[in-house]
Amino acid sequence: MKTLTKIALIIIPTITLSMTAAAHDPSMHAKKAEKADCSKMDHSKMDMKDPVAVAMMKKCMKQNEKSKDKMDHSKMKNMDHSKMKKNEHSATKKDEHDH
Amino acid sequence: MKIVKLLLLLIVLGIVSVITVMYSGIVDVAADEPHSELVYWLLEETRENSIKKAAESIEVPDLSDPELLLTGGADYEYMCSSCHLKPGQIESDMSLGLYPAPPNLAVSDESHKGHEHGDEMQSARKNFWVIKHGIKASGMPAWGKTHDDQRIWAMVAFIKRLPTLTPEQYQVLTAVE
């Protein structure tokens, strides 16, 4: 009797959990804030009179500008650019040495 | 006098029948149990005619501005796509579970069987009205309570172009900046 109870205690939660997992993919419910994937845009095939093409261009241009703004060094205070160059130089040298 | 008595008797019988059906619990309200064809037709016709009448005087603005596609696209992705699907998707938990099933707006009007869509203007008017006011007992919310007309028209503009979009175009237009 005790063995039966133990088996039931293991099997029932296992089946219940597996059924929940099979019901649907939880990732379908998760709304992630995705960035526009502009890498697949073929400009040569785009008709710039089509509102869809214009809207896509606008979206990708805005996204590009934003990512450039994020890397605007002039807005970065307390950054020693001379040290960065030295570091870059030594890193390149190290790479060359490793090869 | 006899006619009046007969009419009264019929009215009383009608009321008693309705009360009996209401309180007996014989009506199956489960969403996984479809209506009979007659009930479905009655509800569908009532809904379609109601929307057509309510939306007939709505003035449709210019929906060709590309900016509308960007605003409407982001809203569609977050508010509508889980039920009304997106390019490349054929079903979701919501589209399968809701009854009546929400129409797949990522396919052309011709693919929606059962009711007429009318011309582009009529379709835009109807979409605007449905998005703004919702539909009782169908799972369609009234987005007009939380969104102004301009945002709803942007969604209408996006829905108009949705069947022509590829999954890649959809991703770019609906992505958050």
Interface residues (C-beta under 8 A of the other chain):
Chain A: H24 M28 H29 K31 A33 E34 K35 A36 D37 C38 K40 M41 P51 V52 V54 A55 M56 K58 K59 C60 K62 Q63 K66
Chain B: S64 D65 P66 E67 L68 L69 L70 G73 E77 Y78 S82 S92 D93 R161 T164 L165 E168 Q169 Q171 V172 L173 A175 V176 E177
